[in-house]
């Protein structure tokens, strides 16, 4: 009877988790496994403003029919501002206005786009624009421009090849004297694109700047990159200015086109602009949200998908920590392997996800070994506990810095990831290992150290398993199952596997006697 209450709590947690997961799968269509081939990008722009206290108007460029992507929906978080949208033949803008606002204000724009079944097109339909007039170039810029244009014309067959040859020549690592004159005094990638457009006007070729966002899963501080689009008489052809490659990549979102600024503010100023992106799955976002709206269910309103994208990216990692804790419980209570602390192996396992496993083990072992040698030296100085821990922490930071610098000079770029290890945990590990070494001997200290490393490796393998990571993020209630297992293991009082091996002779004798 003493375990009845605990069993009721555990099975109640299992029942709640099972019902919620069944509802999401059966009624809303959430998938139990990741389906990356039908990915959906959630892109969010965040505008931080500092207003003057009077009337404020914010004009912000937003995407209009991005090439190669299907728009599923968009949302605006306007706060105390009114919202309007306007568009022309090329761009769209969001207009936020307020009569009187003061202090810092934050505006959000969120866009959901799905991967198109076909590849991104190499040309964008558009009416023939007016041919630009030939600029009145100043010298020696004009002579250099016409010389380059004439030489490029001789090496090309049409407008597309003309533009590509010009880009390759303009962005060459070893530019000739004419290109050096054209690039002189130009600073910034956007300024270089505008300069190329100015040069193309000398050949009366219409061109414009496209501002694109390179989509990356987990991106939290993205920026727009300038691209070049040239009209060939029937459509706009995009080019990567650095490489001259034609077309956009599949994971590029064209935000807007033209020379206008991204944001214009009256009655205040822009304090910060940031773009974040996260990739999910078609069934997770599109189908499930549509079904939930149709059914009147608000389950997804309280899911992780309702959070800002940058916060979602944090929870992609945070939701894996309980899995690591479960590994620690099983290894310590069932297997019987000792570790330094409970959560230290979990944090080391999280660091392994960034450093990769083999490099992580090598770097962790190196820092702990060197730090332990310094800790034994400190023992001779007879320091108090807090100053000793602080000294070990300082040495750990210096060791990490030294390993990063050494790895960089040796060309081992993966070694730079040693900085991802939690420094306080490393310092506490060194201190704990030295105390165990002194009290119980080196064998016990090394055994517990290897045990901690083994648990960290097992935690890494579990947390790095993509289907499981997908499951706990899409179904956060699945952590109730983990909690139920941990609670039940809290009352486990049977033999551990290491004890069965330790007392194997005793069990063998009893078996022979029987």
Legacy VTK file of the C-alpha trace (Angstrom):
# vtk DataFile Version 3.0
C-alpha trace
ASCII
DATASET POLYDATA
POINTS 514 float
0.000 0.000 0.000
2.912 2.362 0.586
3.508 2.629 -3.174
-0.168 2.917 -4.124
-0.274 6.718 -4.030
2.870 6.991 -6.144
1.526 4.495 -8.692
-1.758 6.394 -8.951
0.133 9.652 -9.628
2.381 7.991 -12.204
-0.429 6.288 -14.104
-2.481 9.507 -13.989
0.390 11.327 -15.686
0.605 8.561 -18.280
-3.148 8.810 -18.923
-3.074 12.604 -19.336
-0.117 12.420 -21.717
-1.703 9.607 -23.700
-5.035 11.412 -24.097
-3.421 14.675 -25.210
-1.159 12.931 -27.690
-4.066 10.849 -29.038
-6.181 13.998 -29.525
-3.371 15.772 -31.400
-2.669 12.788 -33.643
-6.190 11.517 -34.282
-8.121 14.791 -34.426
-5.595 17.477 -35.378
-3.251 15.465 -37.601
0.053 16.122 -35.837
2.687 13.600 -37.024
4.559 11.332 -34.632
7.640 11.392 -36.883
9.334 14.302 -38.639
8.462 14.895 -42.294
11.191 17.207 -43.507
10.279 16.879 -47.165
7.106 18.906 -46.509
8.788 21.585 -44.457
7.213 24.866 -43.431
9.257 27.940 -42.616
8.069 30.321 -39.922
9.872 33.621 -40.416
9.585 36.456 -37.937
10.779 40.062 -38.138
11.150 41.999 -34.902
11.307 45.828 -34.870
12.396 47.573 -31.691
11.555 51.293 -31.772
12.383 54.252 -29.574
9.515 56.740 -29.901
9.458 60.450 -29.039
6.061 60.613 -27.345
4.144 62.164 -30.254
2.538 60.848 -33.439
4.513 57.912 -34.848
4.363 56.182 -38.211
6.352 53.098 -39.223
6.545 51.842 -42.824
8.050 48.354 -43.070
8.632 46.359 -46.255
7.056 42.873 -46.234
7.266 40.030 -48.796
4.975 39.922 -51.835
4.513 36.527 -53.545
8.045 35.184 -52.820
9.435 33.025 -55.612
9.772 29.294 -54.980
7.654 29.380 -51.786
3.957 29.088 -51.043
2.613 31.637 -48.555
0.373 30.049 -45.928
-0.379 33.070 -43.790
0.983 36.105 -42.023
0.424 37.771 -38.656
1.166 41.190 -37.197
1.718 42.086 -33.540
1.024 45.811 -33.461
0.655 46.666 -29.772
-0.786 50.187 -29.475
-0.342 50.895 -33.181
-2.975 50.791 -35.881
-2.164 48.620 -38.884
-2.667 49.122 -42.597
-1.163 47.441 -45.635
-0.436 48.894 -49.035
1.101 47.426 -52.158
2.218 48.300 -55.649
3.246 46.223 -58.638
6.488 45.131 -56.954
6.417 45.508 -53.160
4.163 45.515 -50.114
4.472 47.598 -46.966
3.008 47.388 -43.492
2.066 50.782 -42.060
1.877 51.097 -38.280
0.561 54.393 -36.923
-0.164 55.723 -33.456
-1.381 59.087 -32.157
0.815 59.186 -29.069
3.352 56.601 -27.901
6.409 57.107 -25.759
9.439 54.974 -24.927
10.450 51.632 -26.359
7.951 49.801 -28.565
8.238 46.401 -30.265
6.457 45.345 -33.444
6.385 41.844 -34.928
5.689 40.482 -38.380
5.401 36.718 -38.813
5.169 34.889 -42.136
4.598 31.205 -42.825
5.753 29.794 -46.139
5.863 26.216 -47.390
8.447 24.602 -49.607
7.119 24.574 -53.143
7.041 21.175 -54.881
9.102 22.580 -57.747
12.514 24.155 -57.518
12.854 27.922 -57.244
12.515 29.431 -60.750
15.523 30.992 -62.446
13.393 33.854 -63.755
10.584 35.979 -62.295
7.759 37.187 -64.498
7.509 40.947 -64.845
6.529 43.575 -67.362
9.231 45.206 -69.440
10.450 48.271 -67.502
11.621 51.458 -69.155
15.167 51.359 -70.427
17.366 53.441 -68.144
19.078 56.478 -69.651
22.836 56.334 -70.045
24.282 58.056 -66.966
26.565 61.048 -67.270
29.577 59.348 -65.725
32.343 61.488 -64.267
35.900 60.757 -65.326
37.851 58.528 -64.976
34.801 56.453 -63.890
33.108 56.880 -67.288
36.051 55.692 -69.351
36.505 52.662 -67.099
32.772 51.845 -67.219
32.465 51.997 -71.015
35.693 50.014 -71.443
34.440 47.240 -69.158
30.995 47.251 -70.796
32.479 46.919 -74.270
34.803 44.081 -73.243
31.986 42.253 -71.465
29.726 42.661 -74.532
32.345 40.915 -76.672
32.374 37.955 -74.227
28.596 37.501 -73.916
25.715 36.338 -76.098
22.646 37.805 -74.392
21.612 39.973 -71.436
21.840 37.105 -68.930
25.381 36.144 -69.928
26.280 39.844 -70.110
25.200 40.407 -66.517
26.973 37.276 -65.319
30.256 38.203 -67.009
30.067 41.690 -65.539
29.492 40.337 -62.022
32.364 37.874 -62.291
34.683 40.634 -63.443
33.460 43.201 -60.918
33.732 40.828 -57.926
36.988 39.230 -58.998
39.557 38.666 -56.250
42.167 40.214 -58.576
40.323 43.058 -60.333
41.960 44.787 -63.281
42.706 48.504 -63.291
39.345 49.443 -64.819
37.363 47.549 -62.188
39.534 49.052 -59.475
38.449 52.497 -60.657
34.774 51.408 -60.654
35.032 49.947 -57.138
36.997 52.834 -55.691
35.281 54.483 -52.737
32.424 51.960 -52.632
31.780 50.478 -49.187
29.159 47.913 -48.267
27.530 45.086 -50.231
24.373 47.036 -50.981
26.424 49.969 -52.287
28.311 47.603 -54.608
25.034 46.248 -56.025
23.813 49.785 -56.656
27.125 50.511 -58.365
26.685 47.493 -60.671
23.167 48.712 -61.532
24.667 52.114 -62.316
27.204 50.461 -64.629
24.529 48.348 -66.360
22.613 51.548 -67.076
25.505 52.447 -69.376
24.406 49.512 -71.551
20.741 50.495 -71.038
19.986 47.220 -69.218
17.231 47.482 -66.570
18.355 46.119 -63.206
17.256 46.331 -59.576
18.281 45.211 -56.104
16.492 42.310 -54.420
16.780 41.959 -50.652
16.662 38.296 -49.618
16.692 36.381 -46.350
18.664 33.136 -46.325
16.472 30.723 -44.346
18.234 28.572 -41.750
16.542 26.415 -39.149
17.149 27.897 -35.707
18.232 31.294 -37.055
17.790 34.013 -34.417
19.682 37.064 -35.746
19.393 36.960 -39.524
19.965 39.855 -41.912
18.811 40.670 -45.423
21.355 40.146 -48.203
21.339 42.110 -51.493
20.938 40.249 -54.793
20.888 41.554 -58.369
17.936 41.150 -60.756
18.326 41.973 -64.443
15.472 42.183 -66.978
16.145 40.381 -70.270
13.095 41.666 -72.124
10.659 39.034 -70.875
11.415 38.388 -67.192
13.651 39.328 -64.277
16.699 37.091 -63.846
18.284 36.963 -60.357
22.028 36.622 -59.814
24.171 35.984 -56.767
26.515 38.979 -56.970
29.432 37.187 -55.349
29.455 34.105 -57.587
27.413 35.152 -60.616
25.201 32.090 -60.123
21.793 32.452 -61.725
18.590 32.012 -59.697
17.753 31.880 -56.012
18.517 28.982 -53.732
15.570 26.900 -52.538
15.877 28.301 -49.024
15.911 31.988 -49.921
13.010 34.322 -49.235
12.839 37.510 -51.306
11.762 40.167 -48.808
11.436 43.154 -51.141
12.921 44.743 -54.251
14.220 48.178 -55.084
16.352 50.889 -53.540
13.894 51.942 -50.822
14.937 51.379 -47.196
13.592 48.390 -45.312
11.923 50.550 -42.669
11.063 54.228 -42.414
10.050 55.816 -39.114
8.680 59.245 -38.315
8.296 60.301 -34.704
11.005 57.979 -33.463
13.941 55.847 -34.505
14.738 52.175 -35.071
16.647 50.652 -32.154
17.008 47.150 -33.565
15.797 44.941 -36.429
16.147 41.167 -36.269
14.977 38.222 -38.344
14.486 34.703 -37.008
13.393 31.515 -38.745
12.391 28.026 -37.769
11.529 25.010 -39.894
8.642 22.754 -38.906
6.408 20.424 -40.873
3.364 20.828 -43.059
1.200 18.536 -40.920
2.339 20.265 -37.745
1.518 23.805 -38.728
-0.761 23.960 -41.718
-3.053 20.941 -41.446
-3.139 20.813 -37.652
-3.911 24.497 -37.238
-6.607 24.375 -39.906
-8.236 21.381 -38.241
-7.994 22.984 -34.794
-9.629 26.164 -36.083
-12.385 24.185 -37.782
-13.056 22.156 -34.623
-12.856 25.156 -32.307
-10.013 23.478 -30.395
-7.538 25.773 -28.642
-4.984 23.081 -27.883
-2.441 24.500 -30.321
-2.928 28.010 -28.930
-1.109 26.773 -25.830
1.598 24.826 -27.633
5.200 25.805 -28.275
4.247 26.854 -31.806
2.414 29.865 -30.331
5.682 31.304 -28.972
7.953 33.696 -30.902
10.287 31.855 -33.259
13.480 32.720 -31.374
11.938 31.344 -28.154
10.891 28.181 -30.008
14.519 27.660 -30.980
15.502 27.802 -27.298
12.917 25.156 -26.410
14.182 22.880 -29.179
17.167 22.357 -26.855
15.528 22.860 -23.455
12.919 20.135 -24.052
15.719 17.575 -24.347
17.054 18.140 -20.822
14.463 15.848 -19.128
15.537 13.036 -21.462
19.089 13.451 -20.227
17.834 13.434 -16.626
16.012 10.144 -17.320
19.277 8.628 -18.545
20.997 9.719 -15.317
18.240 8.132 -13.194
18.355 4.818 -15.058
22.144 4.582 -15.111
22.575 5.458 -11.431
19.572 3.638 -9.882
19.316 0.581 -12.130
22.814 0.081 -13.515
24.632 1.486 -10.492
27.233 3.675 -12.194
28.349 6.613 -10.022
28.662 10.139 -11.429
29.750 13.534 -10.187
26.404 15.099 -9.423
23.069 14.623 -11.126
22.862 17.336 -13.763
26.511 17.718 -14.718
26.384 14.812 -17.249
23.221 16.302 -18.804
24.869 19.693 -19.355
27.971 18.051 -20.789
25.724 16.046 -23.135
24.140 19.307 -24.337
27.615 20.662 -25.034
28.409 17.481 -27.006
25.498 18.337 -29.348
27.467 21.402 -30.479
31.020 20.046 -30.357
30.179 16.590 -31.784
30.835 13.497 -29.706
34.477 12.531 -30.284
35.745 16.107 -30.163
33.625 16.757 -27.082
35.070 13.779 -25.206
38.627 14.776 -26.101
38.173 18.422 -25.154
36.315 17.629 -21.921
38.952 15.102 -20.833
41.779 17.532 -21.623
40.285 20.434 -19.669
39.413 18.249 -16.646
42.852 16.611 -16.575
44.723 19.929 -16.737
42.359 21.542 -14.269
42.775 18.636 -11.849
46.556 19.032 -11.948
46.190 22.722 -11.069
43.715 21.859 -8.290
46.274 19.575 -6.651
48.752 22.433 -6.768
46.242 24.712 -5.016
45.985 22.173 -2.203
49.503 23.138 -1.177
48.441 26.772 -0.767
45.799 25.843 1.845
43.086 28.090 0.384
39.539 28.380 1.702
36.746 26.712 -0.257
35.254 29.731 -2.078
38.595 31.280 -3.180
39.742 27.832 -4.281
36.659 27.312 -6.441
37.033 30.801 -7.894
40.681 30.089 -8.734
39.746 26.830 -10.461
37.072 28.666 -12.472
39.610 31.250 -13.642
42.012 28.486 -14.689
39.226 26.675 -16.579
38.489 29.850 -18.548
42.185 30.274 -19.353
42.480 26.623 -20.415
39.465 26.938 -22.717
40.922 30.090 -24.239
44.324 28.468 -24.724
42.821 25.358 -26.348
40.734 27.515 -28.707
43.762 29.557 -29.798
45.916 26.445 -30.211
43.220 24.650 -32.207
42.820 27.652 -34.489
46.531 27.832 -35.244
46.668 24.080 -35.885
43.762 24.334 -38.293
41.477 22.265 -36.035
38.407 24.486 -36.247
36.242 21.973 -34.378
38.488 22.566 -31.370
37.085 26.094 -31.114
33.835 24.586 -29.843
35.473 23.897 -26.458
34.063 27.295 -25.453
30.575 25.755 -25.542
31.240 23.726 -22.395
29.618 25.167 -19.227
32.604 26.593 -17.353
31.057 26.492 -13.885
30.190 22.799 -14.304
33.761 22.046 -15.386
35.115 23.897 -12.345
32.770 22.006 -9.982
33.682 18.712 -11.647
37.387 19.351 -11.100
36.777 20.319 -7.467
34.537 17.310 -6.799
36.956 14.918 -8.461
39.896 16.214 -6.430
37.961 15.832 -3.152
36.977 12.257 -4.012
40.598 11.584 -5.018
41.830 12.717 -1.592
39.112 11.003 0.463
38.581 7.720 -1.417
41.621 7.390 -3.609
42.352 7.832 -7.317
40.496 4.680 -8.358
37.149 5.924 -7.053
37.698 9.402 -8.524
38.591 8.067 -11.950
35.674 5.590 -11.851
33.178 8.356 -11.085
34.744 10.585 -13.720
34.452 7.881 -16.373
30.911 7.198 -15.181
29.992 10.855 -15.665
31.495 10.796 -19.144
29.632 7.579 -20.019
26.307 9.050 -18.889
27.007 12.207 -20.882
27.659 10.095 -23.988
24.435 8.111 -23.494
22.524 11.340 -22.927
23.996 12.808 -26.104
22.987 9.758 -28.158
19.428 9.928 -26.821
19.010 13.715 -27.137
20.553 13.718 -30.619
18.027 11.172 -31.942
15.961 13.331 -34.300
12.608 11.461 -34.117
12.697 11.683 -30.317
13.602 15.391 -30.394
10.708 15.963 -32.793
8.343 14.037 -30.512
9.065 16.011 -27.328
8.848 19.368 -29.123
5.605 18.692 -30.995
4.104 16.777 -28.036
5.445 18.486 -24.870
3.012 16.390 -22.810
5.224 13.400 -23.626
7.493 14.690 -20.843
4.748 13.588 -18.437
5.653 10.042 -19.477
9.274 10.775 -18.611
8.156 12.207 -15.257
6.080 9.094 -14.534
9.055 6.807 -15.192
11.308 8.950 -12.979
8.756 8.865 -10.134
8.438 5.090 -10.327
12.217 4.707 -10.400
12.368 6.840 -7.252
11.025 3.874 -5.263
13.224 1.252 -6.898
15.068 -0.665 -4.182
16.163 -3.809 -6.007
19.633 -4.917 -6.973
21.611 -2.819 -9.400
23.341 -4.447 -12.313
26.772 -3.586 -10.946
25.819 -5.190 -7.611
24.756 -8.376 -9.353
28.218 -8.513 -10.918
29.949 -7.580 -7.665
28.220 -10.315 -5.668
28.111 -12.886 -8.428
30.156 -15.391 -6.392
27.680 -15.119 -3.499
24.721 -15.798 -5.762
26.581 -18.708 -7.382
27.286 -20.294 -3.983
23.659 -19.973 -2.910
22.555 -21.535 -6.174
24.933 -24.469 -5.648
23.668 -24.934 -2.078
20.094 -24.986 -3.281
LINES 1 515
514 0 1 2 3 4 5 6 7 8 9 10 11 12 13 14 15 16 17 18 19 20 21 22 23 24 25 26 27 28 29 30 31 32 33 34 35 36 37 38 39 40 41 42 43 44 45 46 47 48 49 50 51 52 53 54 55 56 57 58 59 60 61 62 63 64 65 66 67 68 69 70 71 72 73 74 75 76 77 78 79 80 81 82 83 84 85 86 87 88 89 90 91 92 93 94 95 96 97 98 99 100 101 102 103 104 105 106 107 108 109 110 111 112 113 114 115 116 117 118 119 120 121 122 123 124 125 126 127 128 129 130 131 132 133 134 135 136 137 138 139 140 141 142 143 144 145 146 147 148 149 150 151 152 153 154 155 156 157 158 159 160 161 162 163 164 165 166 167 168 169 170 171 172 173 174 175 176 177 178 179 180 181 182 183 184 185 186 187 188 189 190 191 192 193 194 195 196 197 198 199 200 201 202 203 204 205 206 207 208 209 210 211 212 213 214 215 216 217 218 219 220 221 222 223 224 225 226 227 228 229 230 231 232 233 234 235 236 237 238 239 240 241 242 243 244 245 246 247 248 249 250 251 252 253 254 255 256 257 258 259 260 261 262 263 264 265 266 267 268 269 270 271 272 273 274 275 276 277 278 279 280 281 282 283 284 285 286 287 288 289 290 291 292 293 294 295 296 297 298 299 300 301 302 303 304 305 306 307 308 309 310 311 312 313 314 315 316 317 318 319 320 321 322 323 324 325 326 327 328 329 330 331 332 333 334 335 336 337 338 339 340 341 342 343 344 345 346 347 348 349 350 351 352 353 354 355 356 357 358 359 360 361 362 363 364 365 366 367 368 369 370 371 372 373 374 375 376 377 378 379 380 381 382 383 384 385 386 387 388 389 390 391 392 393 394 395 396 397 398 399 400 401 402 403 404 405 406 407 408 409 410 411 412 413 414 415 416 417 418 419 420 421 422 423 424 425 426 427 428 429 430 431 432 433 434 435 436 437 438 439 440 441 442 443 444 445 446 447 448 449 450 451 452 453 454 455 456 457 458 459 460 461 462 463 464 465 466 467 468 469 470 471 472 473 474 475 476 477 478 479 480 481 482 483 484 485 486 487 488 489 490 491 492 493 494 495 496 497 498 499 500 501 502 503 504 505 506 507 508 509 510 511 512 513
